[in-house]
Amino acid sequence: MYETLKGRLAALKDNRLFEFAVISVIIISALEIGAKTYDLPNLVNTLLVGLDWFITVFFVVEISIRFIADSDKKRFFKNGWNVFDTLVVVVSLIPVNDSELALLARLVRIFRVLRMISIIPELRTLITSLLKALPQMGYVVLLMFIIFYIYAALGSYLFKDINPFLWENIARSMLTLFRVMTFEDWTDIQYETMEVYPWSWLFYMTFIFLTAFAFLNMVIGIVVNVMDKESRLELQACEQELEQNREDQLNEQIDSLRSEINELKQLIIKQGGHDSSNDAR
């Protein structure tokens, strides 16, 4: 009974229509959260409360289906995305009207939109690649911070008297340099200092080359490299899973043939014994 139910739920979980329904409910949940930020009539607010409960119940049923359909229950909670989905669903059961937990409940309902990542494999690959690239990016970020610090100190010493608001201290200078790196009206800052120091364009050009071009491209290269590795690993995992499924199916067929052969042997033995008894008569 349980195995039959688990097989049906596993087929439902892998069904494209079911996945489309889950994605649709997540999108509706996002729209519902956005609608609550407006001043709406009482009737609409009442409908949104009912919709929120429907979404919550749907997610509870969906996560239950995924849990029951999983062959290894311990492995289910070893997956970080499954743990995240479960926590979001469980905390979503907190009533929004509770004065003490209302804020937490609303915040968790906002995070339900992130379930889109756990449902779509391509998004999971992107996030996983980004997280795995963080250790490698740490050294690039550290080197970028050193460059920022050096240029901020130089800018504070050289340009403080020109515009104290932008170059008063090293912290202000680093914020100004971040503005320069993001190309937010950076030419205004450059022309202002060039009126006093005509050569100051070298300061900005070298800084932009090191940060906006060199370091940011290094970060992009690291992320792309990790994404490529993750895509290959995922492809290998899919191939191994397919191969394992084929082996399991082949073993099942072999076991079925063996049982049929044993049954035929038993029938032949019984038939032989029956014929021997007839001959004896």
C-alpha positions as CSV (number, residue, x, y, z in Angstrom):
1,M,0.0,0.0,0.0
2,Y,2.7,2.5,1.0
3,E,5.0,1.5,-1.8
4,T,2.2,2.0,-4.3
5,L,1.4,5.4,-2.9
6,K,5.1,6.3,-2.9
7,G,5.4,5.3,-6.6
8,R,2.3,7.3,-7.6
9,L,3.6,10.4,-5.7
10,A,7.1,10.0,-7.3
11,A,5.4,9.9,-10.7
12,L,3.4,13.0,-9.8
13,K,6.5,14.8,-8.5
14,D,8.3,14.3,-11.8
15,N,5.3,15.3,-13.9
16,R,5.8,18.4,-15.9
17,L,2.3,19.7,-15.2
18,F,2.9,19.4,-11.5
19,E,6.1,21.3,-11.8
20,F,4.3,24.0,-13.8
21,A,1.6,24.2,-11.2
22,V,4.2,24.7,-8.4
23,I,5.9,27.4,-10.4
24,S,2.6,29.1,-11.1
25,V,1.7,29.1,-7.4
26,I,5.1,30.6,-6.6
27,I,4.5,33.4,-9.1
28,I,1.0,34.0,-7.7
29,S,2.5,34.2,-4.3
30,A,4.9,36.8,-5.5
31,L,2.1,38.8,-7.0
32,E,0.1,38.5,-3.8
33,I,3.0,39.8,-1.8
34,G,3.3,42.8,-4.1
35,A,-0.4,43.5,-4.0
36,K,-0.3,43.7,-0.2
37,T,2.0,46.7,-0.5
38,Y,-0.9,48.8,-1.9
39,D,-3.9,50.3,-0.1
40,L,-6.7,47.9,-1.2
41,P,-10.4,47.6,-0.4
42,N,-11.4,45.4,2.5
43,L,-13.0,42.8,0.1
44,V,-9.7,42.5,-1.8
45,N,-7.7,42.2,1.4
46,T,-10.1,39.4,2.5
47,L,-9.6,37.6,-0.8
48,L,-5.8,38.0,-0.5
49,V,-6.0,36.4,3.0
50,G,-7.8,33.4,1.6
51,L,-5.4,33.2,-1.3
52,D,-2.5,33.3,1.2
53,W,-3.9,30.3,3.1
54,F,-4.5,28.4,-0.2
55,I,-0.8,29.0,-1.2
56,T,0.3,27.9,2.3
57,V,-1.7,24.7,2.1
58,F,-0.5,24.0,-1.4
59,F,3.1,24.3,-0.4
60,V,2.5,22.0,2.6
61,V,1.0,19.4,0.3
62,E,3.8,19.8,-2.3
63,I,6.6,19.4,0.2
64,S,4.8,16.4,1.7
65,I,4.6,14.8,-1.7
66,R,8.3,15.4,-2.3
67,F,9.2,13.9,1.1
68,I,7.0,10.8,0.8
69,A,8.1,10.2,-2.8
70,D,11.8,10.3,-1.9
71,S,13.2,6.8,-1.5
72,D,15.8,7.9,1.1
73,K,14.2,10.1,3.8
74,K,17.6,10.9,5.4
75,R,19.0,12.0,2.1
76,F,16.1,14.3,1.6
77,F,17.2,16.6,4.5
78,K,20.8,16.4,3.5
79,N,19.9,18.5,0.5
80,G,20.2,22.2,1.4
81,W,17.4,23.3,-0.9
82,N,15.0,20.7,0.6
83,V,15.8,22.1,4.1
84,F,15.3,25.6,2.9
85,D,11.9,24.8,1.3
86,T,10.8,22.9,4.4
87,L,11.7,25.8,6.7
88,V,9.9,28.3,4.5
89,V,6.8,26.2,4.4
90,V,6.8,25.4,8.2
91,V,7.3,29.1,9.2
92,S,4.7,30.1,6.7
93,L,2.2,28.4,9.0
94,I,2.6,31.1,11.6
95,P,-0.6,33.2,11.6
96,V,0.0,36.7,10.2
97,N,-2.4,38.2,12.6
98,D,-0.3,37.2,15.6
99,S,1.1,40.6,16.9
100,E,4.4,39.1,18.1
101,L,5.2,36.9,15.1
102,A,3.4,38.9,12.4
103,L,6.6,40.5,11.1
104,L,8.5,37.2,10.9
105,A,5.6,35.5,9.1
106,R,5.4,38.3,6.5
107,L,9.2,38.2,6.0
108,V,9.1,34.4,5.4
109,R,6.2,34.8,3.0
110,I,8.4,37.1,1.0
111,F,11.1,34.5,0.9
112,R,8.6,32.0,-0.6
113,V,9.5,33.6,-3.9
114,L,13.0,32.2,-3.5
115,R,11.5,28.7,-3.9
116,M,11.6,29.4,-7.6
117,I,15.3,28.7,-7.4
118,S,14.9,25.3,-5.7
119,I,12.3,24.3,-8.3
120,I,14.2,25.3,-11.5
121,P,17.4,23.3,-11.9
122,E,19.1,26.0,-14.0
123,L,18.7,28.5,-11.2
124,R,20.0,26.1,-8.7
125,T,23.1,25.6,-10.8
126,L,23.6,29.4,-10.9
127,I,23.3,29.9,-7.2
128,T,25.4,26.8,-6.4
129,S,28.1,28.0,-8.8
130,L,28.1,31.5,-7.2
131,L,28.4,30.1,-3.7
132,K,31.3,27.8,-4.7
133,A,33.0,30.6,-6.4
134,L,33.0,32.8,-3.2
135,P,36.2,31.3,-1.8
136,Q,38.1,31.9,-5.0
137,M,36.7,35.4,-5.3
138,G,37.8,36.2,-1.8
139,Y,41.4,36.7,-2.8
140,V,40.4,38.9,-5.7
141,V,38.1,41.0,-3.4
142,L,41.0,41.3,-0.9
143,L,43.4,42.5,-3.6
144,M,40.7,45.0,-4.8
145,F,40.3,46.3,-1.3
146,I,44.0,46.9,-1.1
147,I,43.9,48.9,-4.4
148,F,40.9,50.8,-3.1
149,Y,42.7,51.6,0.2
150,I,45.8,52.8,-1.6
151,Y,43.9,55.0,-4.0
152,A,41.6,56.3,-1.3
153,A,44.6,57.4,0.8
154,L,46.2,59.1,-2.2
155,G,42.9,60.8,-3.1
156,S,42.4,62.0,0.5
157,Y,45.9,63.5,0.7
158,L,45.8,65.1,-2.8
159,F,42.1,66.2,-3.3
160,K,40.9,66.9,0.3
161,D,41.2,70.7,-0.1
162,I,39.5,70.6,-3.5
163,N,36.3,68.9,-2.3
164,P,36.2,67.9,1.4
165,F,32.8,66.3,1.0
166,L,34.2,63.7,-1.4
167,W,37.8,63.4,-0.1
168,E,37.6,64.4,3.6
169,N,38.9,61.1,4.9
170,I,39.7,57.6,3.7
171,A,36.2,56.3,4.3
172,R,34.7,59.1,2.2
173,S,37.4,58.6,-0.4
174,M,36.6,54.9,-0.7
175,L,32.9,55.8,-1.3
176,T,33.9,58.3,-3.9
177,L,36.1,55.7,-5.6
178,F,33.2,53.2,-5.6
179,R,31.2,55.9,-7.4
180,V,34.1,56.2,-9.9
181,M,34.3,52.5,-10.4
182,T,30.5,52.3,-11.2
183,F,30.8,55.2,-13.6
184,E,28.3,57.3,-11.7
185,D,29.0,60.8,-12.9
186,W,32.7,60.1,-12.4
187,T,33.8,62.6,-15.0
188,D,32.5,65.5,-12.8
189,I,34.8,64.4,-10.1
190,Q,37.7,64.0,-12.5
191,Y,37.3,67.5,-14.1
192,E,36.9,69.1,-10.7
193,T,40.4,67.8,-9.6
194,M,41.9,68.4,-13.1
195,E,41.3,72.1,-12.6
196,V,43.9,72.1,-9.8
197,Y,46.0,69.0,-10.9
198,P,45.8,68.6,-14.7
199,W,47.6,65.3,-14.4
200,S,45.0,63.8,-12.1
201,W,43.3,62.0,-15.0
202,L,46.0,59.4,-14.6
203,F,44.8,58.7,-11.1
204,Y,41.3,57.9,-12.3
205,M,42.3,56.1,-15.5
206,T,44.6,53.7,-13.7
207,F,42.1,53.1,-10.9
208,I,39.3,52.3,-13.4
209,F,41.5,50.0,-15.4
210,L,42.5,48.0,-12.3
211,T,39.0,47.8,-10.7
212,A,36.3,48.1,-13.4
213,F,38.2,46.2,-16.1
214,A,40.8,43.9,-14.6
215,F,39.4,42.8,-11.2
216,L,35.7,42.6,-12.2
217,N,36.6,40.6,-15.3
218,M,38.6,38.3,-13.0
219,V,35.5,37.8,-10.8
220,I,33.4,37.1,-13.9
221,G,36.0,34.6,-15.1
222,I,36.0,32.7,-11.8
223,V,32.2,32.5,-11.7
224,V,32.0,31.3,-15.3
225,N,34.7,28.7,-14.7
226,V,32.9,27.3,-11.6
227,M,29.6,27.3,-13.5
228,D,31.2,25.3,-16.3
229,K,32.5,22.8,-13.7
230,E,29.1,22.5,-12.0
231,S,27.4,22.0,-15.3
232,R,29.8,19.1,-16.1
233,L,29.3,17.6,-12.7
234,E,25.5,17.8,-13.0
235,L,25.7,16.2,-16.5
236,Q,27.8,13.4,-15.1
237,A,25.4,12.9,-12.2
238,C,22.5,12.7,-14.6
239,E,24.3,10.2,-16.8
240,Q,25.2,8.1,-13.7
241,E,21.6,8.2,-12.6
242,L,20.3,7.1,-16.0
243,E,22.9,4.3,-16.0
244,Q,21.8,3.2,-12.5
245,N,18.2,3.3,-13.5
246,R,19.0,1.1,-16.6
247,E,20.9,-1.3,-14.4
248,D,18.0,-1.4,-11.9
249,Q,15.5,-2.1,-14.7
250,L,17.8,-4.8,-16.2
251,N,18.2,-6.4,-12.8
252,E,14.4,-6.3,-12.3
253,Q,13.9,-7.9,-15.7
254,I,16.5,-10.6,-14.9
255,D,14.8,-11.3,-11.6
256,S,11.5,-11.5,-13.3
257,L,12.9,-14.0,-15.9
258,R,14.4,-16.1,-13.1
259,S,11.2,-16.3,-11.3
260,E,9.3,-17.2,-14.5
261,I,12.0,-19.9,-15.2
262,N,11.6,-21.3,-11.7
263,E,7.9,-21.4,-12.1
264,L,8.3,-23.2,-15.4
265,K,10.6,-25.7,-13.7
266,Q,8.1,-26.3,-11.0
267,L,5.4,-26.9,-13.5
268,I,7.6,-29.3,-15.5
269,I,8.5,-31.2,-12.4
270,K,4.9,-31.4,-11.3
271,Q,3.9,-32.5,-14.8
272,G,6.6,-35.1,-14.9
273,G,5.5,-36.5,-11.6
274,H,1.9,-36.6,-12.7
275,D,2.9,-38.5,-15.9
276,S,5.0,-40.9,-13.9
277,S,2.1,-41.7,-11.7
278,N,-0.2,-42.3,-14.7
279,D,2.4,-44.7,-16.3
280,A,2.6,-46.6,-13.0
281,R,-1.2,-47.1,-13.1
